[in-house]
């Protein structure tokens, strides 16, 4: 069986995306919150998972112009992992979604919601 690395998430932007220009093109980094209802000993509780997302070039431009804190967002891509050493020489591990498709759903005024 062939392995696949594909992830699809729908959540809300937790903050304004951080967008930077690099020598390899525009780069955007942001996090999305995904709320799930879980049954814990007969009580329904909300569990929030945070996922870090990275977008490059045209997707980064789209994120910069269209996606803002609180927007609902669909992210498709693949999981990537890397490590680095912090300023205290402690090895840190990072897993994030490398986006291949992003759909931002703008906030609507309450008066416009039917």
Beta strands, then each sheet from edge to edge (+ up, - down):
strand 1: 7-13
strand 2: 18-22
strand 3: 25-40
strand 4: 43-56
strand 5: 72-85
strand 6: 91-105
sheet 1: 2+ 3- 1+ 5- 6+ 4+
end
